[in-house]
Amino acid sequence: MSKMFGRFEIQGELGRGAMAIIYRGYDPKIERTLAIKTLRPEFSAHAEYRERFLTEAKAAGTLNHPHIVTIFDVGEVDGIPFIAMELLTGMTLGQFGESHPEGIPPGTLVELAIQIADALDFAHRHGVVHQDIKPENIILQHDQLNIKMMDFGIARIIRDADAPSSKGARAFLSGTPQYMSPEQITDQPIDGRSDLYSLGVVLFELLAGHRPYQDDDHWVVWQKVLKDPLPTLRPLNPRTPPDLIELVNTLLAKDPDGRYQSAAGVAADLRSIAQRMNEGTERWLSSSVIPLRIRWPLLMALVVAVAMVLGMIWVYHKQNNVITELAYDYGFSLSEWVAVQTAEDLLLQDKLALQSWVDSMSHNREIVYMAIRGDKGQIEAQTRGDQLVARMAAQLKEDHVVLSRGDLRVYAVQQDAGAPFYVFETPITYQNHTIGQLRIGLTTDALATANRTTLLTLLTWFAIVLLVVVAGTYWLTRRLQMPLDAVSNALDQIKMGRLEHRIRMHRRDDFERLFAAYNAMADVLEARQLQRDASQIEQDLPLGVDKHLATVKDPVE
């Protein structure tokens, strides 16, 4: 059953935390269903909590940004302060991360981080520090990549941030222990850089699947945050770009001066990362300027490919010549040995013994043909098979001779299918007298197999070397592209008048000097801008006011 809270109709409880309870309500004044956040009764009993809650909720209510929850009303009913705000539907950023156990795709995570940084930049420029950035306070509306940042109920107004809070105020403003910055833990002055540290914890958790410092005891977590070095970020998704990891490490610097100095700088670098991640799109193809990380690998691949193809041709040609020569030597040696063994049988005209030699040699799978002729050219014995005999008669002619060594010859005989075979022609001699002729045909299948193996090995090495060269060059040029993009982005910030932007990337090479030169230039430009602003203020003072005694009062005072 619904009940009334002031003019609001309470329709049920949505959730509760350590400090507040959130209800689903209906405002008949604007005819809208909304969320009503109230301070818990045990805190509402203290005037300090009520005043702080209302003052800073009103400040957050002035933030009108597409990625910040809309606050419709702030007030107090029967001593209980409340915030009436936009009712959001969708999953929290934490739930979205849990739905991707293999890691959120880097492109999606960068897009979400850009929206968070934009929202923080807007809040900080309007004097509000959130102080409780965590995945549960960021909603993805309707499962779309459009976030809303909520729970500004404990936000601190920057003008009060330079003075340490009292014990009671600190208990109220501490935020969530696992996401607190070192300056929050030690109750030091707070500014927007504290929110940037918390954003770093959120991004670390979404990338790695866990927070950088973990323990069930909050005090142990705080000690780790203050004293332990930052653990190495090992992302779940292997496609996470190194510059995103470096950005997160910069956000998690223990010293606020070592972090990004503004959320605008974070957003700018995230957009630069997103642009580099989109290199697979047609943008760079249609541009007259091809990125180094694309041009250099392609150029190196072309150079290496040309060199390796020429080398492969030379090696293959040499290898083929060597193997062919070995085949010739083997064929001549075999034919000369058989000629010696059959000479006596040929001299005695023992055709049965000669045919027995031919038949026994034909059992060798490398020998496809054998013929023994007499001194007058008559066939004494040969391999059986009319088709084979006819092929030999047609091709064993002068135009098929591929090699001659004195009385020794080699013929290349073509087959209907497959590799050709070589026929070795050798004279049969007895006591230095030629008494006949021997022809032995050897298959070239082994030679062809050796050539194929050589070619396959060369192609495999070609692919491996080309892949290593392309990958190595791409990695190297990405390492070069990152600092170049950082400098380009920093110059864009100067062009837009954001003189507070500094390059936070650190390298152990010449780029470090370039970064230092840029930061020094930005320091000089910012100092000159401050001098011009001060001069303008002095010029705008009314006549009769002592410029040296004039001060600007805080409006709150």
Buried (B, 14 or more C-beta within 10 A) or exposed (E): EEEEBBBBBBBEEBEEBEBBBBBBBBBEEEEEEBBBBBBBEEBBEEEEBBEBBBEBBBBBBEBEBEBBBBBBBBBBBEEBBBBBBBBBEBBBBBEBBEEBEEBBBBBEBBBBBBBBBBBBBBBBBBBBBBBBBBBBBBBBBEEEEBBBBBBBBBBBBBEBBEEEBEEEBEEBBBBBBBBBBBBBBEBBBBBBBBBBBBBBBBBBBBBBBEBBBEBEEBEEBBBBBEEEEBBEBEBBBEEBBEBBBBBBBBBBBBEBEBBBBBBBBBBBBBBBBBBBBEBEEEEBEEEEEEBBBBBBBEEBBEEBBEEBEEEBEEBBEEBBEEBBEEBBEBBBEBBBEBBBEBBEBBBEEBBEBBBEBBEEBBEEEBBBBBBBBBBEEEEBBBBEEEEBBEBBEEBBEEEBBEBEEEEBBBBBBEEEEEBBBBBBBBBBBBEEEEBBBBBBBBBBBBBBEBBEEBBEEBEEBBEEBBEEBBEEBBEBBBBBBBBBBBBEBBBBBBEEEBBEBBBBBEBEEEBBEBBEEBBEBBEEEBEEEEEEEEEEEEEEEEEEEEEEEEEEEEEEE
